[in-house]
Amino acid sequence: MQTPRTALYGHADHDLAPVASDALQLSPLIPGASDVAALADGSIDAIAIRAPAGVVERRFVLAHALRALAPEGRLTVFAPKDRGGQRLRKELEAFGCVVGESSKRHNRICVALRPDAVRGTAEAIAAGAPQQGGNGLWTQPGVFSWDRLDPGTALLLKTMPPLSGMVADFGCGIGWLSRAVLQSPTVTKLALIDLDRRAIDAARRNIEDSRASFVWDDLRKATDDLGVVDFVVTNPPFHETGGEDRSLGQAFIRLAATSLKKGGRLWLVANRHLPYEAILAEHFASVRLAGETNGYKVFEARK
């Protein structure tokens, strides 16, 4: 089968950037998508990008798109004005593009043809590529808390006891919680699951343990059979497309309840303001506040 000559990074918005129905999906946040870094040079005629908000991540994606475009291939990039849209034109011009710009529905839309002489892409790609941090762990800009241990996870690590049996790490990130879980010799299996392919790729490099398995999937739509586990550990996300979305954590809690054995336990950390107490009480036989500090709270819930 011939590879599509058009590509899309992120969810489509045909009102802002029309794209072919068979366009190759490139977003690391859409399970099953291709990797923009794996595209061959000059292999794509047109790319539409819903630009990431992070500067390093965004420039990495733009640089790879320009690398993958054929000469005079068409690049269309859009983003909300307050989430990187204001910078798009200057960033593309810095790569050597001549840019046409418009606005619609609070988004900036930039269109450019790949120039003969593209500059600065190697530096942008190097800055946004997978890398080892000072702690020795592999990570990548764009992954949650990519350059540090976030304080919520730190509190859960401090509070959670050694686990045993079969464990699942929901929203595993680069593997901070999973590395701690695997320190217990009584853990028999550990499933690491995350929506972000980059996080899964980093976790694979950070965890060399035959008990670990890695799943790139959206837990809200998970199709893989997670089995029945003894423990679930999680620091669930609560932001999507720039806004707070409490339904994300609620979905994690519901799935944990269906995945745990009778008597199994959920260890969850959340920002203090998030109202997870009611849904925890609805799905679990007992819930206790196991720790609280610096704006975060840890719950242990027993099925």
C-alpha positions in Angstrom: 0.0 0.0 0.0 1.3 3.4 -0.9 2.2 5.7 2.0 -0.1 8.9 2.0 1.7 12.0 0.8 -0.1 14.2 3.2 0.1 14.2 7.0 -1.6 15.6 10.1 -0.1 16.3 13.5 -2.9 16.4 16.2 -6.6 16.3 15.9 -8.0 17.7 12.7 -9.9 21.0 12.6 -11.1 21.3 8.9 -12.4 24.8 9.6 -8.9 26.0 10.4 -6.7 23.6 8.2 -8.4 21.3 5.7 -6.6 18.0 5.4 -7.1 14.8 3.3 -9.1 12.0 4.9 -6.2 9.6 4.4 -3.6 11.9 5.9 -0.9 10.2 8.0 -1.4 10.9 11.7 1.8 12.0 13.5 0.7 13.0 17.0 2.4 11.1 19.9 -0.9 11.6 21.8 -3.0 9.5 19.4 -2.3 5.8 19.8 -1.2 4.1 16.6 0.1 7.3 15.0 3.4 7.4 13.1 6.4 9.2 14.5 7.2 12.6 12.8 10.9 11.9 13.5 10.7 8.7 11.4 9.4 10.4 8.2 11.9 10.2 5.3 13.3 13.5 4.1 11.2 15.1 1.4 8.6 12.3 1.5 5.4 14.5 2.2 3.7 17.0 0.0 1.6 18.7 2.7 1.5 18.7 6.5 -1.1 20.3 8.8 -0.1 20.8 12.4 -2.1 21.6 15.5 0.9 23.2 17.2 1.9 22.1 20.7 2.0 24.9 23.3 5.5 24.2 24.6 8.2 26.1 22.7 10.8 23.4 22.5 8.3 20.7 21.6 6.7 23.0 19.0 10.0 23.9 17.3 10.9 20.2 17.2 7.7 19.3 15.4 8.0 22.3 13.0 11.6 21.4 12.2 10.8 17.8 11.5 7.8 18.8 9.3 10.1 21.1 7.2 12.6 18.3 6.9 10.0 15.8 5.8 8.3 18.1 3.3 9.2 17.9 -0.4 10.5 21.0 -2.1 7.8 23.7 -2.0 5.6 21.3 0.0 2.8 23.0 1.9 3.0 23.5 5.7 -0.1 24.7 7.6 0.2 25.3 11.3 -2.5 26.6 13.7 -2.7 27.2 17.5 -4.7 29.3 19.9 -3.3 32.8 20.2 -2.6 32.3 24.0 -1.0 28.8 23.5 1.8 29.5 21.0 -0.2 31.0 18.1 1.3 34.4 18.5 4.8 33.0 18.0 4.1 30.8 15.0 5.0 33.3 12.3 8.3 34.4 13.8 9.3 30.8 14.5 8.6 29.7 10.9 10.4 32.8 9.6 13.4 31.8 11.7 13.5 28.5 9.8 13.6 30.5 6.5 9.9 30.3 5.6 7.9 33.0 3.9 4.7 33.0 5.9 1.1 33.9 5.2 -0.9 34.4 8.4 -4.6 34.7 9.2 -6.8 34.5 12.3 -10.0 32.5 13.0 -11.8 31.5 16.2 -9.0 32.9 18.4 -6.4 30.8 16.5 -3.5 32.0 14.4 -3.1 30.1 11.2 0.2 30.2 9.3 0.8 28.8 5.8 4.2 28.4 4.2 5.9 26.5 1.4 9.1 24.7 2.2 11.9 27.0 1.2 14.9 25.8 -0.8 17.2 26.8 2.1 15.9 25.8 5.5 17.9 26.9 8.5 18.0 26.1 12.2 16.2 22.8 12.0 19.0 20.6 13.3 19.3 22.6 16.4 15.5 22.6 17.0 15.4 18.8 16.5 18.3 18.2 18.9 16.7 20.4 21.6 13.4 18.5 21.4 14.7 15.0 20.9 14.8 12.2 23.5 17.5 12.9 26.0 18.9 11.8 29.4 18.3 14.2 32.2 20.6 15.0 35.1 19.0 12.2 37.1 20.0 9.7 34.4 16.5 9.0 33.2 15.4 9.3 29.6 12.8 11.8 28.8 11.6 14.2 26.1 10.2 17.8 26.0 6.4 17.6 25.8 6.1 14.7 28.2 4.4 15.5 31.5 6.9 17.0 33.9 9.6 16.0 31.4 12.5 17.7 33.2 11.8 17.1 36.9 10.0 14.9 39.3 6.7 16.6 39.9 5.7 17.2 43.6 2.6 15.1 43.4 4.4 12.0 42.3 7.1 12.8 44.9 4.4 12.7 47.6 3.0 9.5 46.4 6.4 7.9 46.3 7.0 9.0 49.9 3.6 7.7 51.1 3.0 4.5 49.2 4.2 1.2 50.9 6.0 -1.6 49.0 3.5 -3.4 46.8 3.1 -7.0 45.7 1.4 -9.1 43.1 0.2 -7.7 39.8 0.3 -3.9 39.5 -0.8 -1.3 36.9 0.6 2.2 36.6 -2.1 4.4 34.9 -0.5 7.4 33.2 3.0 6.1 33.8 5.0 9.0 32.3 8.7 8.2 32.0 8.4 5.6 34.8 9.0 7.3 38.2 6.3 5.4 40.1 7.0 2.2 38.2 10.7 2.2 39.1 9.8 2.5 42.8 7.1 -0.3 42.5 9.6 -2.7 40.9 12.0 -2.3 43.9 9.7 -4.7 45.7 10.6 -8.3 44.9 7.1 -9.5 45.6 5.7 -7.6 42.6 5.1 -10.2 39.9 4.0 -8.1 36.9 3.7 -4.4 36.2 1.8 -2.8 33.3 2.8 0.7 32.4 0.1 2.6 30.4 0.2 6.1 29.0 -1.4 8.1 26.2 1.9 9.7 25.2 4.1 7.5 23.0 7.1 9.6 24.0 6.5 8.7 27.7 6.2 5.0 26.8 9.4 5.1 24.7 11.3 6.8 27.6 9.9 4.4 30.2 11.1 1.4 28.1 14.6 2.9 28.3 14.4 3.7 32.0 13.0 0.3 33.1 14.9 -2.9 32.2 12.9 -5.5 34.1 11.2 -8.6 32.7 8.2 -8.0 35.0 7.3 -4.8 33.1 5.1 -4.4 30.1 4.4 -1.2 28.2 1.1 -0.1 26.6 0.5 3.0 24.5 -3.2 3.6 24.8 -5.9 6.1 25.9 -7.1 4.6 29.2 -10.5 6.2 28.6 -10.9 4.1 25.4 -8.5 1.2 26.3 -9.2 -1.9 24.2 -6.3 -4.0 25.6 -7.4 -6.4 28.3 -5.7 -5.1 31.5 -6.6 -8.2 33.4 -7.3 -8.1 37.1 -4.6 -6.6 39.3 -3.8 -6.3 43.0 -2.8 -2.6 42.9 -3.2 0.5 40.7 -0.9 3.5 41.1 -1.6 6.7 39.4 -1.0 10.5 39.2 -3.9 11.1 36.8 -3.8 14.1 34.4 -6.4 16.8 34.7 -5.6 19.0 31.7 -6.5 18.5 28.1 -6.0 21.0 25.2 -5.0 23.7 27.7 -8.0 23.5 30.1 -8.8 21.7 33.3 -10.8 18.5 32.7 -11.7 16.7 35.9 -13.3 13.9 33.9 -9.8 12.5 33.1 -9.0 11.6 36.7 -12.6 10.4 37.2 -12.1 8.0 34.2 -8.9 6.7 35.8 -10.7 6.0 39.1 -13.5 4.2 37.4 -11.1 2.0 35.3 -9.1 1.3 38.4 -12.2 0.0 40.2 -13.0 -2.4 37.3 -9.4 -3.5 37.0 -8.7 -4.3 40.6 -9.4 -7.6 42.4 -11.8 -7.7 45.3 -9.7 -6.2 48.1 -7.3 -4.7 45.7 -6.0 -1.2 46.3 -5.7 2.1 44.4 -3.0 4.5 45.3 -3.8 7.9 43.8 -2.3 11.4 44.2 -4.1 14.5 43.1 -4.1 18.3 43.5 -5.9 19.3 46.7 -8.6 21.2 44.9 -9.7 18.3 42.7 -13.0 16.8 44.1 -12.3 13.0 43.7 -13.6 12.0 47.1 -17.2 11.4 46.0 -16.3 9.2 43.0 -13.8 7.3 45.1 -16.5 6.6 47.7 -18.9 5.5 44.9 -16.6 2.9 43.5 -14.6 1.6 46.5 -15.5 -0.1 49.7 -13.2 2.2 51.8 -11.2 5.3 51.1 -8.6 7.0 53.3 -6.5 10.1 53.0 -3.0 8.7 53.4 -1.0 11.9 53.0 -1.4 15.6 52.3 1.1 18.4 51.8 2.1 21.3 49.5 -1.2 21.4 47.7 -1.4 17.6 47.0 -3.3 14.7 48.6 -2.8 10.9 48.4 -5.6 8.4 48.7 -5.6 4.7 49.4 -8.9 3.2 48.2 -9.8 -0.5 48.7 -12.2 -2.3 46.4 
